[in-house]
Amino acid sequence: MSRAAPAALLIGVAAPAMAQVVEPTAPPEPPPFSAQGEPNFVNRDEIFTYRSLDSYSQPEYMDAFVENGTLPPVEERLPTEPMVYETSNMVDGAGVYGDTMRHVIGGRPEGWNYWGGQVTGWGGIDIGLFECLTRTGPLFTLNADSLEPLPNLAKSWEWSDDGMELTVSLIEGAKWSDGDPFDSEDVMFYWDHIVQDPEVQPLNGATPETFGQGTTLEKVDDYTVKFTFTTERPEQVLYSMAYGTFCPGPSHILAPEHPANNPDNSYEDFRNAFPPEYMNFPVMGGWVPVEYRADDIVVMRRNPYYWKVDSDGNQLPYLNEMQYRLSTWADRDVQAVAGTGDFSNLEQAENFVESLRRAAEDDAPARLEFGPRIIGYSLYMNFSGNGWGEPDDRQQAVRELNRNLEFRQGVTQALDRVRLGESLVKGPFTSQYPGGLYAGTTFYDKDSTVFYPYSLESAAAHFEAAGLEDTDGNGFYNWPEGSPAGDGDVTITLLANTDYQTDRNLAEAVVAMMEEAGIKLSLNLMSGNDRDATRDSGRYDWRVERNASDLITVVQNTAQLAPTGPRTSSVHFANDDGELDLMPFEEEMVDAVNGFMATNDSEERAELMKTYQQLYTENLYGIGLTNYPGALIINKRFDNIPSGAPIFMYNWAEDNIIRERVFVPEADQMDTELYPDAIPGEPGSDGPVTAG
Ligand code: GLA
């Protein structure tokens, strides 16, 4: 059905006089682009088990610390049954100690209080520092019939007969990097004082809804905790126990700073209690932060208490050091390709051509492998009409437009996705992305995907139907009559992250295209950390953003797919009184997502995700822009990089490649360690220590 817009309303706007609505179609076929490298599919027990071995070893330089009494012997630092990686599952077998992975990142650490909401710098810093109850990154390599999150700090779990309880057994005898025992106290502190405390917004967005409505957790004993659910056997929770929603922090360090225990501390004090200068922050991960220099570097040394070994008894990790040069994300690509850095997720399409050219040369220091189309960008609108982020009159008027379907339809049809993609890179990389679940992923259904084709004429018809008119004839729409924003031009701010060239380019292209359609945008460009804070406090109109993993896997961060709780969806948080003013289609999306989380029936799940996708794309919950593949760039001297490791799926490649198993053969080792022969010092002390 199409309808004609009264011509009089359109005078002055750059659109034909008789605007016709162009109806949605099926999504266009993405240009063929095949991933390189196939995963070697295995069952989970082939990767690792938990068991005790006859003997253990450590890098030679650490013997001196045992001799001088700084460290207990390696077997005493390990749990009785450590996690044992089978060398048979390693592409290049058992590794040797030494060398560094030199990362380059565009992020900046705000501090180490990830649980209080601080960014640790991204680029895999947090993934190397913190461990989670389960692990999902390596799932890309699992056989479909054993596809379930991998045990990690949670060694095993058992469902009660009625499926209403899940008893989780933690690894026993594992220690934090300062030697303090890891136990259910750490898990309960995370649950009670981070997840359940509405004043705390942990970095990766865990909220009570993440674990299913009404779920509770209690301590059973030092190494056992128990979930109780309101629905039967919600296996989904195993994914919520993974990165980044269940990676407990050291309660012996965090609890004393939390306002619940320290009446002198505000929540802000708690958040800021561990600035980046705080060295040797205790972790369960493979490496401990030992040095930080602003805008320069973060250095991490191997964790002497790491609780994972290879099946020959070598304590992991093999790599002695992790370095993070604090530069830009684009520089990460450049350096990885040039060999002065070791690793990059090639994810900014602008860098594809040059990186491919260099990687194809015979003497190229790094290898580069493309995966499926999993980098996607969307335009998100702030849907709160009841006060989130305390909007002023103009912002409130924008929210009202955002909540109007005709308006969103106008916006989506004003975007030429072919041009958007080509503004980043020419060739078969980018595809026109309607929004929602990605083509080619498990839960995607083409027939449930609604695509609004580019048509300025149709956009004009929708804007007119939304009550917009160019009353002063200057080529831009004015606020509708009676708008709290007055009678001037509609102006909307577009928030974007300056840390990435792609975010900036797409945001600029959106501004230009919206101008062509008669909507005035102003760019609000911020560095990543400020942008995140602005987004999470709701102080934005629109934003252009790279999508999170929930739209790829669905099973990861599922609760965030819709506003299932007061602060689960970054487009729609509740106001200060905890009230969510959901639009009817959002309520239906919430039902689909909650239904999905509550059932394990695969047919039902597939149906629920079809419903979700239909609601999402038809109502334009997020407005898709473009999506394209990414490539993993890694220096050729590293071994044990699993084949077909995607740069992003359940998690980023920094997790997917299992860095604790990665090594550099002796002959290829470079003199890269900044703190050779040193181990982390006491928490809060200056830096690493040597034995002599
Ligand atoms: C940033 C980078 C990604 C990846 C993640 C890991 O978001 O852009 O490529 O490295 O950090 O957290």
Boltz pocket constraint, residues with backbone or C-beta under 6 A from the ligand:
constraints:
  - pocket:
      binder: B
      contacts: [[A, 121], [A, 122], [A, 123], [A, 124], [A, 125], [A, 329], [A, 345], [A, 347], [A, 652], [A, 654]]
      max_distance: 6.0
